[in-house]
Amino acid sequence: MRIAVTYDNGEVFQHFGHTETFKVYEVEDGRIVSSEILGSNGSGHGALATLLDNHAVDVLICGGIGGGAQAALSDCGIELCAGASGDADQAVEAYLRGELVNTGANCNHHGEGHSCHDHEGGDHCGGGCHESCESKPAFEGRNVGKTCRTHYRGTFNDGTQFDSSYDRGEPLEFVCGAGMMIRGFDAAVADMEVGEVKDVHLMPSEAYGEANPDVHLMPSEAYGEANPDAIFTVEIAAMPGAENLSAGQRVYLQNAAGQPFPVTVAAKDEETITFDANHEMAGKELNFRIELVEVL
């Protein structure tokens, strides 16, 4: 079996339609035996799907992906596991252990101070959001509606860094005002000039807010503090596989509609397990130093 991962600097790259590199793993008997880096030589989801098909890829692991790309992969007979993030090698290992859940066409939140989406081919969110990502922004500025490339460094109030595009060596690219970013970050960039550096302090209402396991909210809709109703306890006996989980582990569950959503194991004893469906940064004040590198 051959597994491909959208790849950038060791991490799962979050925009399938803009992937420049795949890491392809050869798997035998459930174990990785070799890997290689595959450059992207096409543009758009159809070309990328064909590229993977030509290299005999059986499974694609990625972050954000639209419905058009999902259909192209399906036409090529390639299994999709979307919604992954973090270290690429670890994502493949998790897939082989059966711990990754495919979110399908998605608009996922990511704990990196921003949200990543796949918007290629005009397919916006694949129906995974309440509203189109092209809804009218709640602010104005010279950059609204334009593709912006920014470097940023994110810190908590105690000065601890939680994310930095400088460390990855690649600016973050997004459409300003399209709902791809948390609200405060998006609004800060709206009227910046190329080369400008801005420091912003975001309250929770401008960053990550309430998490509700029954709905998926765009960053522009998700305001407020961490939601205590998103913390829930279940009997281990009623959830097959829960006995293998441990406190602090990040996993996916399914809501009543069969939609996967990420949770953190908050606590566990011999009979029960408690999950927290709040975003990992819900209720936190965030600080960003933002540098507008380019407006396309």
C-alpha positions in Angstrom: 0.0 0.0 0.0 1.2 3.5 -0.8 0.1 6.5 1.4 0.6 10.1 0.3 0.5 13.1 2.7 0.3 16.7 1.7 3.7 17.8 2.9 5.5 20.9 4.0 8.6 21.1 6.3 7.7 17.8 8.1 4.0 18.8 8.7 0.7 17.9 7.0 0.1 20.8 4.6 -3.3 22.2 5.0 -4.4 23.2 1.5 -4.7 20.3 -0.9 -5.2 22.4 -3.9 -2.0 24.4 -3.3 0.2 21.4 -2.4 3.7 21.7 -3.9 5.0 18.5 -2.2 3.7 15.1 -1.2 5.5 12.6 1.0 4.7 9.1 -0.2 5.1 6.2 2.2 5.4 2.5 1.2 3.6 0.3 3.7 3.9 -3.4 4.1 2.2 -5.5 6.8 1.0 -2.3 8.5 4.5 -0.9 8.8 6.2 1.9 6.9 9.2 0.5 5.0 10.3 3.5 3.0 9.2 7.0 1.9 10.0 9.5 -0.8 9.3 13.1 -1.6 7.1 13.7 -4.7 6.9 17.2 -6.2 3.6 18.5 -7.5 3.7 19.1 -11.3 0.1 20.2 -11.8 -2.3 22.8 -10.6 -5.9 22.3 -9.4 -7.4 19.3 -7.7 -7.9 17.2 -10.9 -4.2 17.4 -11.8 -3.1 16.6 -8.3 -5.4 13.6 -8.1 -4.1 12.3 -11.5 -0.5 12.8 -10.3 -1.2 10.6 -7.2 -3.0 8.0 -9.3 0.0 7.9 -11.7 2.2 7.1 -8.7 0.0 4.3 -7.6 -1.1 6.0 -4.4 -3.8 4.2 -2.5 -4.5 6.7 0.3 -4.2 10.4 0.7 -3.9 12.1 4.1 -4.4 15.8 4.1 -5.8 18.8 6.1 -8.3 21.0 4.3 -9.9 19.8 1.1 -13.0 20.8 -1.0 -15.7 18.7 -2.5 -14.3 19.0 -6.0 -11.0 17.6 -4.9 -12.7 14.8 -3.0 -14.6 13.8 -6.1 -11.5 13.8 -8.2 -9.7 11.5 -5.8 -12.7 9.2 -5.7 -12.7 9.0 -9.5 -9.1 7.8 -9.2 -9.9 5.2 -6.6 -7.9 7.0 -4.0 -9.1 6.7 -0.4 -9.2 10.1 1.4 -8.4 10.8 5.1 -8.9 14.6 5.5 -8.7 16.7 8.6 -5.2 15.7 9.7 -2.6 18.1 11.1 0.8 18.1 12.7 3.7 15.9 12.0 3.3 14.0 8.7 5.0 10.8 9.9 2.9 10.7 13.0 -0.3 11.2 11.0 0.6 8.1 8.9 1.3 6.0 12.0 -2.0 7.1 13.5 -3.8 6.1 10.2 -2.2 2.7 10.4 -3.4 2.3 14.0 -6.9 3.2 12.9 -6.9 6.5 14.9 -7.5 9.0 12.0 -11.0 9.8 11.0 -11.8 11.2 7.6 -13.7 14.5 7.8 -14.4 14.6 4.1 -14.7 18.0 2.4 -14.2 20.3 5.3 -13.5 23.7 6.8 -11.5 22.7 9.8 -10.2 24.8 12.7 -6.6 24.4 13.5 -4.8 25.3 16.7 -2.2 27.4 15.0 -3.8 30.9 15.4 -5.6 30.5 12.1 -8.0 28.3 10.1 -7.0 26.5 6.9 -9.4 25.7 4.1 -9.2 24.3 0.6 -10.9 26.7 -1.8 -9.7 25.5 -5.2 -12.0 25.1 -8.1 -14.7 27.3 -6.7 -15.8 24.7 -4.2 -16.3 26.4 -0.9 -16.3 24.2 2.2 -18.1 21.3 0.6 -21.2 22.0 2.6 -19.4 21.7 5.9 -20.1 25.2 7.1 -23.3 27.0 8.0 -22.5 29.8 5.6 -20.4 30.2 2.5 -16.8 31.3 3.2 -17.6 34.1 0.7 -20.2 35.8 3.0 -19.8 39.5 3.4 -17.0 40.3 6.0 -17.9 42.3 9.1 -15.1 44.9 8.4 -13.7 46.9 5.5 -10.2 47.7 4.3 -8.0 47.9 1.2 -7.1 44.2 1.5 -10.6 42.7 1.9 -11.2 40.1 -0.8 -7.6 40.0 -1.8 -5.1 37.1 -1.3 -2.6 38.2 1.4 0.6 36.6 2.5 1.7 37.3 6.0 4.4 36.3 8.5 3.3 36.2 12.1 4.3 35.1 15.6 1.6 34.2 18.1 2.2 34.3 21.9 0.1 33.9 25.1 0.1 36.7 27.6 3.0 35.2 29.5 5.1 35.5 26.4 5.0 31.8 25.5 5.1 31.3 21.8 2.4 28.9 20.4 3.0 29.4 16.7 5.2 31.2 14.2 5.3 31.2 10.4 8.9 32.6 10.7 9.9 29.2 12.2 8.4 27.4 9.3 10.1 29.7 6.8 6.9 30.3 4.7 4.3 33.1 5.0 0.7 32.2 5.6 -1.5 32.8 2.6 -5.3 33.5 2.9 -8.1 35.6 1.4 -8.7 38.5 3.7 -12.3 38.7 4.9 -13.2 35.3 3.5 -13.6 33.7 7.0 -10.4 31.6 6.6 -8.8 33.3 9.7 -9.9 34.0 13.2 -11.8 37.3 13.2 -9.2 39.5 15.0 -6.3 38.4 12.8 -8.4 38.9 9.7 -9.5 42.4 10.7 -6.0 43.4 11.6 -4.7 42.7 8.1 -7.6 44.3 6.4 -6.1 47.8 6.1 -2.3 47.0 6.4 0.2 48.1 3.9 2.8 45.7 2.4 5.9 45.8 4.6 3.9 47.0 7.7 4.3 45.2 11.0 1.5 45.3 13.5 1.1 44.0 17.1 -2.4 43.0 18.1 -3.9 41.7 21.3 -7.0 39.6 20.8 -9.6 38.8 23.4 -11.3 35.4 23.2 -14.3 37.0 21.3 -11.9 37.9 18.5 -10.1 34.6 18.5 -11.4 31.1 19.3 -14.7 30.8 21.1 -17.4 28.3 22.1 -17.1 24.8 20.8 -20.4 22.9 20.2 -20.0 19.2 19.2 -23.3 19.4 17.3 -22.4 22.1 14.9 -19.3 23.4 13.0 -18.7 27.1 13.3 -16.6 29.3 11.0 -14.1 31.5 12.9 -16.3 34.5 12.2 -19.2 32.9 14.0 -17.3 31.4 17.0 -17.2 34.0 19.8 -17.1 33.8 23.5 -15.3 31.9 26.3 -14.9 28.1 26.5 -18.2 26.4 26.7 -18.7 24.2 29.8 -21.5 22.4 28.0 -18.9 21.1 25.6 -17.3 19.0 28.4 -19.1 15.7 28.8 -18.6 12.3 30.5 -19.6 8.9 29.1 -19.4 5.3 30.3 -16.3 3.5 29.0 -18.4 0.4 28.5 -20.7 2.3 26.1 -17.8 3.4 23.9 -15.8 0.7 22.3 -12.1 1.7 22.1 -12.4 4.2 24.9 -10.5 1.9 27.2 -7.4 2.5 25.1 -7.5 6.3 25.4 -5.5 8.4 27.9 -5.9 11.8 29.5 -4.6 14.6 27.2 -5.0 12.6 24.0 -6.6 14.4 21.0 -9.1 12.2 19.1 -12.2 12.4 16.9 -15.7 11.4 17.9 -19.0 11.5 15.9 -22.1 13.5 16.7 -25.7 12.4 16.2 -25.5 13.3 12.5 -22.4 11.1 12.0 -20.1 14.1 11.6 -16.6 13.8 13.2 -15.4 16.4 15.6 -12.1 16.7 17.6 -12.1 16.4 21.4 -9.4 16.1 24.1 -9.6 13.4 26.8 -9.9 15.6 29.9 -10.1 12.8 32.5 -10.5 9.1 32.8 -11.1 6.6 35.6 -12.0 2.9 35.6 -15.6 3.4 34.6 -15.9 6.8 32.8 -14.1 9.0 30.4 -14.5 12.8 30.1 -14.1 14.6 26.8 -13.6 18.4 26.1 -14.9 19.5 22.7 -13.8 23.1 23.2 -11.2 24.4 20.8 -7.7 24.1 22.4 -7.4 27.9 22.5 -11.0 28.7 23.5 -11.1 31.4 26.2 -7.5 32.4 25.7 -6.2 35.9 25.0 -3.8 35.8 22.1 -1.1 38.2 20.9 0.1 38.4 17.3 3.0 40.2 15.6 1.8 40.4 12.0 3.9 41.3 9.0 2.1 41.8 5.7 4.6 40.4 3.1 2.6 40.6 -0.1 -0.9 41.2 -1.5 -1.6 39.2 -4.7 
